[in-house]
């Protein structure tokens, strides 16, 4: 009986830790995405006004201990999508 309880508790703790780490990863990624989207959009249509930024895309799986990389990945993706959106208009 005890090993099953221990196994369930360990699994629950691992899931909570993974969710917490992925949340921090997503925050860095989404901050970069938002900034990149705005810059890409404004550079393309030559406007000083910030566009409405959509909800950021899902971040790619990368190393969780490198927040600067997560931000940079988000920025690149946001810039690409912001540029595409501006060209559509």
Helices and strands as residue ranges (DSSP letters): H 2-45, H 67-88
